[in-house]
Amino acid sequence: MDWLCYMHPIILTDRELVLIAVKQSGEVLQLTNYVFVESNLRLDKEIVLEAIKENKKALLFIPKELLFDYELMLTVLKAIFPEFSHLNSFNYSQKDIMMKLIQENGLFLEFASDALKNDGEFALLAVPQNGEALEYVSDELKRGQQVVLKAVNQCGYSLIFAASELKNNKEVVLKVVRQNGIALANASNELKNDREVVLCAVRQNGYALEFAGDRMRRD
């Protein structure tokens, strides 16, 4: 992938070259999202499909515009999950399909049905893969310590998506910052000025001091 970064932009608009590249490393698809912002190659379905066939991690880099191309997504599923080879249709309300997708990219939770967004088992698969998936779980699950702790353990900043009562719950925030000190950034203002909370966060990650309240930083 790195060698593409040093090539002339004109060459990087060569469809055949890009096809060769994604067949060698599917994660090259990530680069196309930046390089081809103004190019139709970014939305080239064959390029996307070949990238994902080579490496399932390329699911992370499917352009959002293509995520609702159900024909393409059905082809993608069949290509990387043999158990779905019998499917004739695709939609984001199918739990068995979504279970597979969120384990590869938790942010697929955004497209799940409301019922799935309120499914604790489902959420506990999504947020450890990508803590920012906490944004898309139901309000009820955003109040649940188990889901929030799993999310923050993966991405400290995801505390921003938790229910406000959890951000101001000292017991919960202490658990959170023990796992990821940077989560202090999204604790309540009251807890950002709580000595015990701040010390706990800083012990886990020294950079957490940046997010402490003014009173604590003066100490």
Secondary structure, DSSP 8 states (H G I E B T S, - for coil): -HHHHTS-TTGGG-HHHHHHHHHH-TTHHHHHHHHTTTSGGGG-HHHHHHHHHH-GGGGGG--GGGTT-HHHHHHHHHHH-GGGTT-----TT-HHHHHHHHHH-GGGGGGS-HHHHT-HHHHHHHHHH-GGGGGGS-HHHHT-HHHHHHHHHH-GGGGGGS-HHHHT-HHHHHHHHHH-GGGGGGS-HHHHT-HHHHHHHHHH-GGGGGGS-HHHHH-
